Amino acid sequence: MSKVVLITGGSSGIGKAIGEFLFHKGFTVYGTSRHPEKITNSVFPLIALDVRNKESIKHAVDKIIATSSQIDVVINNAGVGITGPIEETPTDEMRNNFETNFFGPIEVIKAVLPQMRKQKSGMIINITSIAGYMGLPYRGIYSASKGALELVSEAISIEVKPFGIAIVNIAPGEFATEIAAHRYHAPIIDGSVYKNAYENTLGMMNSHMHSGEDPNDFAKEVYQIIQSKNPKLHYKVGAFMQKFSIVLKRILPDRVYEKMLMNHYKL
Protein backbone atom coordinates (compact mmCIF):
# COMPACT_ATOMS: atom_id res chain seq x y z
CA MET A 1 0.00 0.00 0.00
CA SER A 2 1.17 3.51 -0.74
CA LYS A 3 1.97 5.78 2.17
CA VAL A 4 -0.80 8.17 3.20
CA VAL A 5 0.34 11.77 3.56
CA LEU A 6 -1.50 14.69 5.15
CA ILE A 7 -0.25 18.17 4.23
CA THR A 8 -1.70 21.22 5.96
CA GLY A 9 -1.79 24.29 3.78
CA GLY A 10 -1.66 22.18 0.63
CA SER A 11 -3.43 24.48 -1.78
CA SER A 12 -0.52 26.75 -2.72
CA GLY A 13 3.20 27.44 -2.38
CA ILE A 14 5.50 24.90 -0.79
CA GLY A 15 2.61 22.72 0.41
CA LYS A 16 1.18 22.38 -3.09
CA ALA A 17 4.63 21.64 -4.55
CA ILE A 18 5.25 18.91 -1.96
CA GLY A 19 1.81 17.40 -2.53
CA GLU A 20 2.16 17.29 -6.30
CA PHE A 21 5.63 15.77 -6.12
CA LEU A 22 4.57 13.06 -3.68
CA PHE A 23 1.35 12.39 -5.61
CA HIS A 24 3.32 11.74 -8.79
CA LYS A 25 5.62 9.45 -6.80
CA GLY A 26 2.65 7.26 -5.95
CA PHE A 27 1.79 8.49 -2.45
CA THR A 28 -1.82 8.90 -1.36
CA VAL A 29 -1.91 12.62 -0.64
CA TYR A 30 -4.48 14.66 1.23
CA GLY A 31 -3.96 18.40 1.33
CA THR A 32 -5.88 20.86 3.42
CA SER A 33 -7.20 24.37 2.96
CA ARG A 34 -9.54 26.58 4.94
CA HIS A 35 -11.63 26.94 1.76
CA PRO A 36 -11.01 23.90 -0.47
CA GLU A 37 -14.13 24.66 -2.53
CA LYS A 38 -12.28 27.64 -3.99
CA ILE A 39 -9.42 25.50 -5.32
CA THR A 40 -10.11 23.91 -8.70
CA ASN A 41 -6.64 22.92 -9.93
CA SER A 42 -5.39 20.49 -7.26
CA VAL A 43 -4.23 17.07 -8.47
CA PHE A 44 -4.82 15.58 -5.01
CA PRO A 45 -7.88 15.85 -2.72
CA LEU A 46 -8.19 18.91 -0.50
CA ILE A 47 -9.99 18.69 2.84
CA ALA A 48 -11.33 21.61 4.85
CA LEU A 49 -9.08 22.30 7.84
CA ASP A 50 -8.28 25.38 9.91
CA VAL A 51 -5.28 24.74 12.18
CA ARG A 52 -6.71 27.28 14.65
CA ASN A 53 -9.80 25.11 15.19
CA LYS A 54 -9.47 21.78 17.03
CA GLU A 55 -12.81 20.45 15.77
CA SER A 56 -11.78 21.23 12.21
CA ILE A 57 -8.52 19.32 12.71
CA LYS A 58 -10.28 16.32 14.28
CA HIS A 59 -12.84 16.18 11.50
CA ALA A 60 -10.15 16.20 8.79
CA VAL A 61 -8.02 13.55 10.52
CA ASP A 62 -11.06 11.31 11.13
CA LYS A 63 -12.06 11.65 7.48
CA ILE A 64 -8.64 10.54 6.26
CA ILE A 65 -8.55 7.56 8.63
CA ALA A 66 -12.08 6.55 7.60
CA THR A 67 -11.08 6.72 3.92
CA SER A 68 -7.54 5.30 3.97
CA SER A 69 -7.33 3.51 7.37
CA GLN A 70 -3.93 5.03 8.11
CA ILE A 71 -1.83 8.19 8.24
CA ASP A 72 1.86 7.60 7.62
CA VAL A 73 3.25 11.10 7.15
CA VAL A 74 1.98 14.43 8.41
CA ILE A 75 3.51 17.62 7.03
CA ASN A 76 2.73 20.66 9.16
CA ASN A 77 3.12 23.26 6.46
CA ALA A 78 0.29 25.75 7.12
CA GLY A 79 1.69 29.03 8.35
CA VAL A 80 1.44 32.78 8.05
CA GLY A 81 3.93 35.60 7.93
CA ILE A 82 3.95 38.75 9.99
CA THR A 83 6.10 41.86 9.78
CA GLY A 84 6.44 45.08 11.70
CA PRO A 85 8.33 46.82 14.48
CA ILE A 86 7.55 44.98 17.72
CA GLU A 87 6.48 48.24 19.34
CA GLU A 88 3.94 48.96 16.58
CA THR A 89 2.63 45.43 15.96
CA PRO A 90 -0.78 44.79 17.59
CA THR A 91 -0.50 42.11 20.28
CA ASP A 92 -3.63 40.40 18.93
CA GLU A 93 -1.83 39.93 15.61
CA MET A 94 1.13 38.42 17.45
CA ARG A 95 -1.21 35.96 19.17
CA ASN A 96 -2.87 35.13 15.85
CA ASN A 97 0.51 34.33 14.35
CA PHE A 98 1.37 31.95 17.18
CA GLU A 99 -2.08 30.32 16.91
CA THR A 100 -1.31 29.40 13.30
CA ASN A 101 2.45 28.83 13.32
CA PHE A 102 2.91 27.24 16.75
CA PHE A 103 -0.28 26.05 18.44
CA GLY A 104 -1.81 24.91 15.13
CA PRO A 105 0.92 22.36 14.34
CA ILE A 106 0.82 21.12 17.94
CA GLU A 107 -2.93 20.51 17.70
CA VAL A 108 -2.43 18.60 14.42
CA ILE A 109 0.27 16.49 16.07
CA LYS A 110 -2.01 15.74 19.04
CA ALA A 111 -4.78 14.69 16.63
CA VAL A 112 -2.68 12.19 14.65
CA LEU A 113 -0.57 10.65 17.42
CA PRO A 114 -3.22 8.11 18.54
CA GLN A 115 -3.45 6.68 15.01
CA MET A 116 0.33 6.59 14.60
CA ARG A 117 0.73 4.85 17.96
CA LYS A 118 -1.83 2.30 16.82
CA GLN A 119 0.20 1.75 13.65
CA LYS A 120 3.46 1.77 15.65
CA SER A 121 4.89 3.98 12.96
CA GLY A 122 4.67 7.43 11.45
CA MET A 123 6.59 10.56 10.56
CA ILE A 124 5.62 14.12 11.45
CA ILE A 125 7.42 16.84 9.49
CA ASN A 126 7.20 20.40 10.73
CA ILE A 127 8.00 23.09 8.19
CA THR A 128 9.72 25.78 10.23
CA SER A 129 12.07 28.45 8.83
CA ILE A 130 15.70 29.47 8.79
CA ALA A 131 14.29 32.70 10.26
CA GLY A 132 13.45 30.63 13.36
CA TYR A 133 17.16 30.35 14.16
CA MET A 134 17.67 34.10 14.57
CA GLY A 135 15.72 37.19 15.57
CA LEU A 136 15.32 39.07 12.29
CA PRO A 137 14.50 42.78 12.35
CA TYR A 138 10.84 43.54 11.63
CA ARG A 139 10.17 39.79 11.52
CA GLY A 140 10.70 39.13 15.22
CA ILE A 141 7.30 37.51 15.88
CA TYR A 142 7.62 35.23 12.85
CA SER A 143 11.13 34.24 13.94
CA ALA A 144 9.83 33.56 17.45
CA SER A 145 6.90 31.39 16.33
CA LYS A 146 9.06 29.25 14.06
CA GLY A 147 11.87 29.04 16.63
CA ALA A 148 9.36 27.90 19.26
CA LEU A 149 8.16 25.13 16.93
CA GLU A 150 11.75 23.99 16.38
CA LEU A 151 12.32 23.68 20.14
CA VAL A 152 9.05 22.03 21.11
CA SER A 153 9.59 19.49 18.33
CA GLU A 154 12.82 18.39 20.03
CA ALA A 155 10.80 17.58 23.15
CA ILE A 156 8.02 15.80 21.23
CA SER A 157 10.61 13.74 19.35
CA ILE A 158 11.90 12.27 22.61
CA GLU A 159 8.39 11.64 23.92
CA VAL A 160 7.08 9.75 20.88
CA LYS A 161 10.20 7.88 19.79
CA PRO A 162 9.27 4.80 21.89
CA PHE A 163 6.14 4.44 19.73
CA GLY A 164 8.06 4.26 16.44
CA ILE A 165 7.17 7.82 15.45
CA ALA A 166 9.78 10.17 13.97
CA ILE A 167 9.67 13.95 14.33
CA VAL A 168 11.49 16.01 11.70
CA ASN A 169 11.91 19.77 11.34
CA ILE A 170 12.68 21.22 7.92
CA ALA A 171 13.66 24.89 7.90
CA PRO A 172 13.36 26.48 4.45
CA GLY A 173 15.11 29.64 3.43
CA GLU A 174 13.53 31.96 0.89
CA PHE A 175 11.50 30.18 -1.78
CA ALA A 176 9.53 31.72 -4.63
CA THR A 177 5.98 31.58 -3.24
CA GLU A 178 3.14 34.00 -2.60
CA ILE A 179 3.71 34.09 1.18
CA ALA A 180 4.56 37.78 1.04
CA ALA A 181 1.10 38.56 -0.33
CA HIS A 182 -0.57 36.83 2.62
CA ARG A 183 1.54 38.21 5.45
CA TYR A 184 0.14 40.49 8.08
CA HIS A 185 2.02 43.76 7.70
CA ALA A 186 1.92 46.24 10.53
CA PRO A 187 1.18 49.56 8.82
CA ILE A 188 3.98 51.91 7.89
CA ILE A 189 3.19 54.96 10.00
CA ASP A 190 4.10 58.45 8.84
CA GLY A 191 6.18 60.12 11.50
CA SER A 192 7.16 56.81 13.12
CA VAL A 193 10.75 56.47 14.28
CA TYR A 194 10.79 53.11 12.44
CA LYS A 195 9.22 54.32 9.18
CA ASN A 196 12.26 54.44 6.89
CA ALA A 197 14.00 51.37 8.28
CA TYR A 198 10.82 49.26 8.25
CA GLU A 199 9.78 50.40 4.78
CA ASN A 200 13.20 49.59 3.32
CA THR A 201 13.41 46.22 5.08
CA LEU A 202 9.90 45.31 3.92
CA GLY A 203 10.81 46.08 0.33
CA MET A 204 13.92 43.96 0.60
CA MET A 205 12.00 41.02 2.08
CA ASN A 206 9.31 41.10 -0.60
CA SER A 207 11.82 41.30 -3.45
CA HIS A 208 13.71 38.30 -2.08
CA MET A 209 10.59 36.14 -1.95
CA HIS A 210 9.96 36.60 -5.67
CA SER A 211 13.56 35.65 -6.51
CA GLY A 212 13.78 32.74 -4.08
CA GLU A 213 14.55 29.09 -4.66
CA ASP A 214 12.26 26.76 -6.63
CA PRO A 215 9.60 25.13 -4.37
CA ASN A 216 9.97 21.92 -6.39
CA ASP A 217 13.54 21.60 -5.11
CA PHE A 218 12.17 21.77 -1.58
CA ALA A 219 9.62 19.08 -2.44
CA LYS A 220 12.42 16.78 -3.60
CA GLU A 221 14.19 17.24 -0.26
CA VAL A 222 10.99 16.32 1.59
CA TYR A 223 10.64 13.18 -0.52
CA GLN A 224 14.21 12.12 0.27
CA ILE A 225 13.61 12.65 3.99
CA ILE A 226 10.41 10.58 3.92
CA GLN A 227 12.33 7.78 2.20
CA SER A 228 15.15 7.90 4.76
CA LYS A 229 15.32 5.07 7.30
CA ASN A 230 17.01 7.28 9.89
CA PRO A 231 15.95 10.88 9.30
CA LYS A 232 17.66 13.69 11.19
CA LEU A 233 15.71 15.92 13.56
CA HIS A 234 16.75 19.20 11.91
CA TYR A 235 17.20 20.00 8.21
CA LYS A 236 17.90 23.36 6.58
CA VAL A 237 16.99 23.82 2.92
CA GLY A 238 17.82 26.90 0.89
CA ALA A 239 20.58 29.00 -0.58
CA PHE A 240 24.07 28.44 0.82
CA MET A 241 24.38 31.81 2.57
CA GLN A 242 20.99 31.44 4.22
CA LYS A 243 22.04 28.11 5.73
CA PHE A 244 25.53 29.41 6.52
CA SER A 245 24.03 32.29 8.49
CA ILE A 246 23.01 29.74 11.14
CA VAL A 247 26.59 28.53 11.39
CA LEU A 248 27.82 32.10 11.73
CA LYS A 249 25.36 32.72 14.57
CA ARG A 250 26.87 29.80 16.48
CA ILE A 251 30.48 30.89 16.08
CA LEU A 252 30.41 34.71 16.07
CA PRO A 253 30.10 36.90 19.16
CA ASP A 254 26.49 38.07 19.60
CA ARG A 255 27.14 41.73 18.83
CA VAL A 256 29.25 40.92 15.79
CA TYR A 257 26.43 38.78 14.39
CA GLU A 258 23.93 41.52 15.22
CA LYS A 259 26.05 44.04 13.31
CA MET A 260 26.22 41.65 10.37
CA LEU A 261 22.41 41.47 10.24
CA MET A 262 22.14 45.24 10.46
CA ASN A 263 24.56 45.65 7.58
CA HIS A 264 22.63 43.09 5.52
CA TYR A 265 19.36 45.00 6.00
CA LYS A 266 21.13 48.37 5.71
CA LEU A 267 19.96 49.43 9.17
N, C-alpha and C positions, 0 to 999 in steps of 0.2 A: 504494500500500500504506500502511496505517496505521502510525504509528510504534510501535515495540516498547519498552515501558517496564518496567524492573525496579525494584521498590521494596522495600528491606529493611525489616523491621518493618512489614509491610503489613496486619497482622491487627487493629489497633486504633489509636485515637488519630489523630494527624496523618497517619500513613502510610495508614490505611484511608480517611480523608477524601480524600486526594490520589488514591488509586487509584480510588475510586468516581467522583470528578469526571472524571478522565481517561478512565475506561471509558465513561462516558456521553457523552463528547465524541468517541468513536470510536477511541480508542487501544487497542492490544493491551497489556493490563496483566498483569504477573506480580508478585504480592506474595510475600513470604517470611515464614516463621514458624519458630521452632524446633520447634513441634508443630502443623503444619497440620491434622492429623487431628482436632484438638480444635475447630477452627473450622468451623461449619456455615452461617454466614450471609454468606459473602463472595460478592460478585457477580463477582469475577474470580478466576482460579486462584491458589492459594497453593502454594508450593514449600518443601520443608524446607531451611532454611539457618540455620546458626549462624555469625555473623560472627567468632567466636573460633576457628573450625575451618577451615583452608585447604582441606581435602578437601571439606568441606561446601559451601564457596563455589564451588569448581571444578565440583562435580557439578551445582549449581543453574545456573551459567552455561552449562555444556555442554548441559544439558537445554533451556534456552531457545533456544540457537543451533540445536540439532537440530530443534526444533519450528518456530521462526519464521525461522531463517536470518539473523537480525540482532538487534542490540541498539542502539537509537538513544538512549535516555535511561536513565541509572542514577540513582536517588535514594537516597543513603545516609541513611536515616532511622533505622535501628535504633540505639537508645541507651538508657542507663540513668542514673538519677539517684543521687546519693549525698550524704548530709548528715552533719555532725558536726564537732566541734572537731578541727582537724588533730592536736593532741596525743593525742586519744582515739580517732582513727579507725584501725583496723587497717591496716597497710601492705599486706597481702594484698588487702584490699578496694579500696584505692587502685589497685593493679595491675590488679585485675579491671575497674575502671571504665575505665582506659585501654585495656585489651584490647578492650572493647566500643566505646567512644566514639572512640578514636583509631586503634589498630592494625587494628580490624575494617574501618572504611571504607577504609583504605589497602589491605588485602588484597583487598577487592572491586574497587577501582580497578585494582590489578595484574592481576586476573583478567579484566577486560573490555577493557583497553587493546588487546591483540592483535586482537580482533575489530573494535574501532573504528578501529584503524589500517588494517585490511584494507578497511573501508568508506570510509575517508578522511573520516569524519564521526562525530559523537557529542557528547553532552552529559552531563557528570557533575555532579549537584547534591548537595552536602553540606549536610545539615540540621545547623546548628551551634546557637548560642544567643546571645541578647543577653548572657547571663551570661558568655559567653566573652570579652567585651570588658572585663571588670572582675573583680577578685577579691572575690567576695561572701562575707560572713561566714557560716561554717558550711556553705558550698557551695564552698569553695576548690578541692577536687579536681575537682568538676564544671566549674567555671569554667576550670580549667587544661586539662582534656581537650578542651573545646570550643574554647578559645583556641588550643591546639596544632593542632587540625584546621584552623582558619581560616588559620594561618600556613603550614602545610605545603601547603595547597591553592594558595597564591600561588606557591610554587615549582613544583608540579606543572603549574599553568596555563601557565607559561613553557615547561616541558619538552615538553608535548604539543601546544601551539598549532601547530607546523609540520605536524602530522598532521591538522589540521582538527577537533580535539577541543576543546570548550569546557569549562572548569571554572567552576562557580558555587557560591558559598556563600550560603545563606539562613539568617539568624539570627532565629528566632522569639522573641517575648517570651512572655508567659504566656497559654497557650491552655487552654480547658476540656477536659482529657483526664484519664486515669487514671494519669498518670505518677507522681503522688505516692504512689499505692498500691503501686507497684513499685520505689520507691527503696530503696537500702540506707540505713538510718538507724543511725548509731552510737548505742548505747544512751544514754539519759539516766541519768547515774549520780548517785545520792544522795550528797551530800557533795562533789561535784565543784565546782571553782571556776567551771565553765562552765554548771552546771545551769540556773539561772534564765534566763540570756541565751539559751542554746541552745533550751530548751523554748519560750520565747516566740517566738523567731525561727522555729522549726519550725512552730508554730501559725499564724504569719502566712503562711509560705510555702504551707502546705497550703490555707488559706482562699483565697488568691489563685488557686490552680490551679482551684478549683471555680467561680470567678467570672471566669475568663479569657475571652479572645476566642474567637469561633466557629471551629473548625478548618476549616470549609468556606470561610471567607474566606481562610485560608492556602492552601487548595487552589487557589482562583481565582488567587492570586498566582503559584503554581507554574506553572499553565497559561499565564499571560501570559508568564512568563519562557521557558518552552519554545518558545512561538511567536515570541519575539523573534529577529530576525536578528543583533543585536549585543548579547547579554546582558552585563550588568555582572559583575564578579567578586564583589562583595559586595552583598547585599541585607539590609535589616532589616525585619521584619514584626511589627507589634504595636501596642499602645497608644502614643499620642504621647509620653507621659512616659518610657516604657521606651526608646524610640528616642532621645529627647532626652538621656537620661542618658549616652549615648555621646558626644554632642556636648559635654556639660558636662565629661566626663572629659578631653577634649582641650584645653579652654580654661581650666579652673580649676587653681589650684595643687594639687599632690597632697594636701596635708594638709587643704585646704578640701574637696576632693571626699571624702576619707576621713571627715571630720566629717559631711558631708551623708549619706553612707551610714549612719553610726552613728545619726544622728537619725532616718532613715527606719525603721531596724530597732529604734529605741528602746533602743540599747545604750549 
